[in-house]
């Protein structure tokens, strides 16, 4: 039998690049696609020498053409940090909506199974804790995070419609906060923000009073969950995340201890619509995929810190988003 071939959109991003590695390891032929707005070719440059890896520099929101057979399509292209959504809101909406339409159409044409990267953000600022897949969420469609949250909700609806009406094989993973090597140091998310600040000798900026919670999953665990879901026969959404919940204030203290920095915590205003709590209920993933996370936060943070320490010094001072922290809303020019 010929080797299976998989298309991964967002291939040069944090999760996309780890997925490329995993599928190569599993013996697949991998087609990566990325328009490199938030992705970085450095994340996949080690794959370019491999005959089983191809790359298209393309925007999945536009018409996409991939010659040859495809067995699987994984849609992971999207800006993924609140600061990115503010910077490029229309593109965030387009890649979630038009992008998935193109992937599903391609899936129909190729007879490929399509897996989409959905998110805990479909639950918004949740009124139910922990969040299970039946909870329908509390999202502000017109707030700053609405461009991401609603695109992902639309993406789930569109995917389910293709499954129901066209009989396409589809999978939906709801990803909770994930961290690990290849996160962009300056993408504004809390872990790279804190580690970057510690490495630069700056104080750590906690937004609000730090009582809001998140539950952080190490990237290798997430990739394993996604792989198992893709290979399962389950078409409804599945939460994949680590239920080990922590307040952002305590998380800052953990990073201070991990990095050994002398810096302290300073407090900044809480961004609009920042969820007050978040913790995945992973009973479904455990039951259907036999999956649960294996890497403790202590171990995952150690590996991630080692990665950030290994980056060239100048990366620490690339302030891509200096005008946006902490999520000040102002009109921006963008190409769309
Ligand atoms: N946060 C913070 N300081 C920062 C960046 C983020 O206190 O420098 C907080 C943010 O307000 C949120 C949490 O950390 O409550 C997680 O933010 P992130 O952007 O990583 O992801 P989210 O889960 O909000 O999408």
Boltz pocket constraint, residues with backbone or C-beta under 6 A from the ligand:
constraints:
  - pocket:
      binder: B
      contacts: [[A, 80], [A, 81], [A, 82], [A, 177], [A, 188], [A, 189], [A, 190], [A, 191], [A, 193], [A, 194], [A, 205], [A, 206], [A, 207], [A, 208], [A, 212], [A, 214], [A, 248], [A, 270], [A, 271], [A, 274], [A, 275]]
      max_distance: 6.0
